[in-house]
Amino acid sequence: MKDEVDISKVESIIDVYGSDREMLITMLHEIQAEYGYLPRDAMVLVSSRLDLPVGQVYGVATFYKAFNLSPKGRHQICVCLGTACHVRGASEVLQSLENTLGIRRGESTEDLEFSLETVNCLGACALGPVVTIDGEYHGNMTPAKVKTLLDNHLQEGDGV
């Protein structure tokens, strides 16, 4: 599947910084802000305009967790797998989310409604296991609560 990239938008972002290689990360941030991720065609264009190997641009994009190489869902779900959450069943909560959404961690649903990620700690250990949806914390999660959580979140998000 080929990325749908409006080259003129990418070029205008690059034009602001010229061929200044020190602005690579800034350019990538702006491109991601435009598309929600870093399309391959955009990285190739940046590579060409900055006279850098594509592998170097890709290396920067994959080194920093802030960059996404594929489209992310409208709703970001994050499961804490830190020690406190882990011993309280976070792995089972993650498995339930994966089964319910039909995706694995690091993926997005086909309709781009949800993306699922994990982190080592969310800093809410007393509430473990913890899941965030769009930054909102949901503590004491269990596999049985997953479907209700997703259904409630969708209803709130749709203004129902």
Protein Blocks (a to p, Z undefined) as FASTA:
>chain_A
ZZdddfklmmmmmmmnomafklmmmmmmmmmmmnopacfklmmmmmmmnopafklmmmmm
mmpmkbcfbdcdfbdcdddfbfklmmnopmmmmmmmmmmnopaehiacfklmaccdddfb
eoimmlpccddeehiacehiafklmmmmmmmmmmmmnoZZ
